[in-house]
Amino acid sequence: MGAMISGTVAAAVAAGVAGGVHRALRARPHQRWQRTNYAGRAVDLYAGPATALGAAAGAAVLPLPPRARTAAVLAVLAAGGCGAYDDLAGADDPRRGFRAHLTALRHGEVTSGAVKLFGIGAAGLAAGALLKDRSVDRILAGVVIAGAAHLVNLTDVRPGAAIATVLALGAPGLVRGGLAAVPMGAVAAVAADERAERTMIGDTGAHALGAAVGVAIVAGSGRAGLAAHAAGVVTAAVYGGRISGLAEVLSGR
C-alpha cells in the first residue's frame, strides 16, 4: 500500500510538472521547436522537454535510496538531453537507425544520432552502476535502460503511439513500486494534446520516458529478469523497422 501511495504522489508530481512546463513553453513558442507531422499539420515539440522534466521531478520525490533516486533522475535527464540535441541538431538529417549513424561515424562524421546513441548508452550504464552491485548486473541494467529508451522512440511514428507504449510497458511495474508510475504520470499530462496533433513528444520525450521505464524495470528485476529484458530490447533494436511499422499499423492512422 505504501508503494502504491508513493507511486500515486510521484505520478501526480510528474503530471503536474509536465503539464505546467508544457503550458509555459507553448505560451512562448519558438520556431526551432516547430515541426510538420506525418499528416502535414503544424505541431510543436514542447511535450518532449515537458515530459522529461516531469518524469525527472516525479522520480526525485520518490522515497527511494539515494543511489536509486540519482540513477532515475540521471537516466531521464541524460536521455532527454540527448534526444533534445537530436531533435534540434538533427532535424534535417534524413538518416535513421544505428547502422546509418555508425556508417557515418566510420567515415569521420559525428551525427546527432551518434551522439544520442553513445550518450544514452553511457547514461544507461552509469544508472545501472548505481542500481546494481555486480558487474554483470550493471551491464545488463545499462542495456535495459538504454534499450528501453530506444524502444519507445521506435514507436514514436504516429500521434499517441509512443505514449501507448509507455503506458503498456509501465503498467506491469506498478505492483513493484512507484518508479513505473513516474513516466505514466508524465505522459498523461500531454496525451490529449498529442492525440489531437497539437504537440509531439519527439526524441526528447520518447527517450526520457523510455529511460524512466527502463529504470523501473531494472529496479524490480533480478539477473534473470535483466537478461530477459536485455534480450528483448536488443531484439527490438535489431528489428527496429518492423517495430516502427507495427506501431504505425496499431495506431490506426
C-alpha positions in Angstrom: 0.0 0.0 0.0 2.8 2.4 0.9 4.5 1.8 -2.5 1.2 2.5 -4.3 0.7 5.7 -2.4 4.2 6.8 -3.1 3.7 6.0 -6.8 0.4 8.0 -6.9 2.1 11.0 -5.4 5.1 10.7 -7.8 2.8 10.3 -10.8 0.8 13.4 -9.7 4.1 15.4 -9.4 5.2 14.2 -12.8 1.9 15.1 -14.4 1.8 18.5 -12.7 5.3 19.5 -13.7 4.9 18.1 -17.3 1.6 20.0 -17.7 3.0 23.2 -16.3 6.1 23.2 -18.4 4.1 22.3 -21.5 1.8 25.2 -21.0 4.6 27.6 -20.2 6.6 26.6 -23.4 3.5 26.9 -25.6 2.9 30.4 -24.3 6.2 31.5 -25.8 6.7 29.5 -29.0 10.0 29.3 -30.8 10.5 28.3 -34.4 13.2 25.7 -33.6 10.6 23.6 -31.7 8.0 23.6 -34.5 7.6 20.7 -36.9 5.3 19.4 -39.6 3.9 16.0 -38.7 3.2 12.9 -40.9 -0.2 14.4 -42.0 1.2 17.8 -42.9 -0.1 19.5 -39.7 2.0 22.1 -37.8 2.8 20.8 -34.3 5.3 21.7 -31.6 7.8 19.5 -29.8 7.2 21.0 -26.3 5.7 17.8 -25.0 9.2 16.4 -25.1 11.0 18.6 -22.6 7.8 18.8 -20.6 7.6 15.1 -20.1 11.3 14.7 -19.5 11.3 17.3 -16.7 8.0 15.9 -15.3 9.5 12.4 -15.2 12.6 13.7 -13.5 10.6 15.6 -10.9 8.4 12.6 -10.2 11.4 10.3 -9.7 13.1 12.9 -7.4 10.2 12.9 -4.9 10.0 9.1 -4.6 11.2 7.7 -1.2 14.0 5.7 -2.7 17.6 5.1 -1.6 19.8 8.0 -2.8 21.6 5.9 -5.4 18.3 4.7 -6.9 16.8 8.1 -7.0 20.0 9.6 -8.5 20.0 6.8 -11.2 16.4 7.5 -12.2 16.9 11.3 -12.5 20.3 10.9 -14.2 18.9 8.4 -16.8 15.8 10.5 -17.6 17.6 13.9 -17.9 20.6 12.5 -19.9 18.3 10.5 -22.3 16.0 13.6 -22.7 19.0 15.9 -23.2 20.5 13.6 -25.9 17.0 13.4 -27.5 16.7 17.2 -27.5 20.1 17.5 -29.2 18.9 15.2 -31.9 15.5 17.0 -32.2 17.3 20.3 -32.8 20.7 19.5 -34.4 19.4 16.5 -36.5 16.1 17.9 -37.6 17.2 18.0 -41.3 19.2 14.8 -41.2 17.3 12.0 -43.1 19.5 9.2 -41.8 17.8 6.9 -39.3 18.8 3.8 -37.4 22.0 2.6 -35.7 23.6 1.4 -39.0 23.3 4.8 -40.7 24.8 6.7 -37.9 27.6 4.2 -37.3 28.4 4.2 -41.0 28.7 8.0 -40.9 31.0 7.7 -37.8 33.3 5.3 -39.7 33.6 7.9 -42.3 34.6 10.5 -39.8 31.2 12.3 -39.4 29.7 12.5 -35.9 26.0 12.8 -36.4 23.5 13.9 -33.8 22.1 10.4 -33.9 25.6 9.0 -32.9 25.8 11.5 -30.1 22.4 10.3 -28.9 23.4 6.6 -29.3 26.5 6.8 -27.2 25.2 9.4 -24.8 22.2 7.4 -23.8 24.3 4.2 -23.7 26.7 5.9 -21.3 23.9 7.2 -19.2 22.3 3.8 -19.1 25.5 2.2 -17.9 26.0 4.9 -15.3 22.5 4.4 -14.0 22.9 0.7 -14.0 26.1 1.0 -11.9 24.1 3.0 -9.3 21.3 0.5 -9.2 23.2 -2.8 -9.2 26.3 -4.1 -7.3 27.7 -6.8 -9.6 29.4 -6.1 -12.9 27.3 -8.4 -15.0 24.1 -6.9 -13.5 25.3 -3.4 -14.1 26.0 -4.1 -17.8 22.6 -5.8 -18.2 20.9 -2.9 -16.4 22.6 -0.4 -18.7 21.4 -2.3 -21.8 17.9 -2.4 -20.5 17.7 1.3 -19.7 19.3 2.4 -23.0 17.3 -0.2 -24.9 14.0 0.8 -23.4 14.7 4.4 -24.3 15.4 3.4 -27.9 12.3 1.1 -28.0 9.9 3.8 -27.0 11.5 6.1 -29.7 11.0 3.4 -32.3 7.2 3.6 -31.7 7.0 7.3 -31.9 5.8 7.2 -35.5 2.2 8.4 -35.1 0.3 10.6 -32.5 -0.1 8.7 -29.2 1.8 5.6 -30.3 4.8 6.1 -28.0 2.6 7.3 -25.2 0.6 4.0 -25.5 4.0 2.1 -25.4 5.0 3.9 -22.2 1.7 3.1 -20.6 1.8 -0.6 -21.7 5.4 -1.1 -20.5 4.9 0.8 -17.3 1.6 -0.8 -16.1 3.1 -4.2 -15.1 5.6 -2.4 -12.9 3.1 -0.6 -10.8 2.8 -3.6 -8.4 6.6 -3.5 -7.7 6.9 0.2 -6.7 6.5 3.8 -7.6 9.1 4.2 -10.3 6.8 2.8 -13.1 4.2 5.4 -12.2 6.5 8.3 -13.0 6.6 8.1 -16.8 2.9 7.2 -16.9 2.1 10.3 -14.9 4.2 12.5 -17.2 2.7 11.2 -20.4 -0.9 11.6 -19.0 -0.4 15.4 -18.9 0.3 15.7 -22.7 -1.6 12.7 -24.1 -4.7 14.6 -25.2 -2.7 17.3 -26.9 -0.6 14.7 -28.7 -3.5 12.7 -29.8 -5.1 15.9 -31.1 -2.0 16.5 -33.1 -1.1 19.8 -31.4 2.2 18.6 -30.0 4.7 15.8 -30.1 7.0 14.2 -27.5 9.7 13.8 -30.2 13.1 12.2 -29.4 13.3 14.3 -26.2 10.3 12.8 -24.6 10.5 9.3 -26.1 14.0 8.7 -24.9 13.4 10.3 -21.5 10.3 8.3 -20.9 11.8 5.1 -22.2 14.7 5.5 -19.9 12.4 6.0 -17.0 10.5 2.8 -17.9 13.9 1.1 -18.1 15.0 2.2 -14.7 11.7 0.9 -13.3 12.3 -2.5 -14.9 15.8 -2.7 -13.6 14.9 -1.7 -10.1 12.4 -4.5 -9.9 14.4 -7.3 -11.6 17.0 -9.8 -10.6 19.6 -11.2 -13.0 17.2 -13.5 -14.9 14.8 -10.7 -15.4 17.5 -8.3 -16.5 18.8 -10.8 -19.0 15.3 -11.4 -20.4 14.6 -7.7 -20.8 18.0 -7.0 -22.2 17.4 -9.7 -24.9 14.0 -8.2 -25.6 15.3 -4.6 -26.2 18.3 -5.8 -28.2 15.9 -7.8 -30.4 13.7 -4.8 -30.8 16.7 -2.7 -31.9 17.7 -5.3 -34.5 14.1 -5.4 -35.9 13.6 -1.6 -35.4 11.9 -1.1 -38.8 9.4 -3.8 -38.1 8.7 -2.4 -34.6 8.0 1.1 -36.1 5.9 -0.4 -38.8 3.8 -2.3 -36.3 3.3 0.8 -34.1 2.2 2.7 -37.2 -0.4 0.0 -38.1 -1.7 -0.3 -34.5 -2.1 3.5 -34.2 -4.9 3.4 -36.8 -3.6 6.5 -38.5 
